[in-house]
Each structure stands twice: as structure tokens, then as C-alpha cells.
Amino acid sequence: MSFRPQTRAKTLKNRVHVDVYVRGIEPLVDLGARVLADFSPERVTLADVEGNEFCAFLDPGLYERPPARAFAVCTDSDRPEELAAWWAQSGRR
């Protein structure tokens, strides 16, 4: 995963976000994340220190370090079937 500096502040909801497995959200909150929505016991939507959304799915079997393990990159779309077909085609080349 890489991060790029931006000169403008975030103004809209992210179209792409990461889903992570966590043992608990407390370590992420201690690092500066904040809870946006709680869908316990399945997941919690959080924002990082810059306001970027991500979903934390509880996995009690996850080791204590790191506090989260990414498992999916999710994209919001108004045409999800078309987007999924495009990604499926691009993976075959």
C-alpha cells in the first residue's frame, strides 16, 4: 500500500476504501481513528486521521500486532456489475 501527499483537503466521501480485519478497534482509536458507524458485531466504519473511511471487521483470532490486516479494496459505484466485469476482464490480460 502506498500513500501520496495531497495539497487539497478531503471534501467528499471516498469512492475507494480499504476493509481490514482487527482484533478490536481500540488500538486504531488510540492511534487517532474515529468511529463513523457501528454495525457490531460484524463491522465498524472508521475514519483515519485525515477523515478517509475504512471498514474494520472483527477477527478475535488476529494477533495483537499489527492492529489491522487489510483484506479488500472496495469501490463505490453506480454501475457495480459493469465495474466488476471490467475488473474481471482486465485480470485476464
HELIX and SHEET records of a PDB file:
HELIX    1   1 GLU A   26  ASP A   30  1                                   5    
HELIX    2   2 PRO A   80  SER A   90  1                                  11    
SHEET    1   A 5 ARG A  34  PHE A  39  0                                        
SHEET    2   A 5 ARG A  43  ALA A  47 -1                                        
SHEET    3   A 5 GLU A  53  LEU A  58 -1                                        
SHEET    4   A 5 VAL A  16  VAL A  22  1                                        
SHEET    5   A 5 ALA A  68  THR A  75 -1                                        
END                                                                             
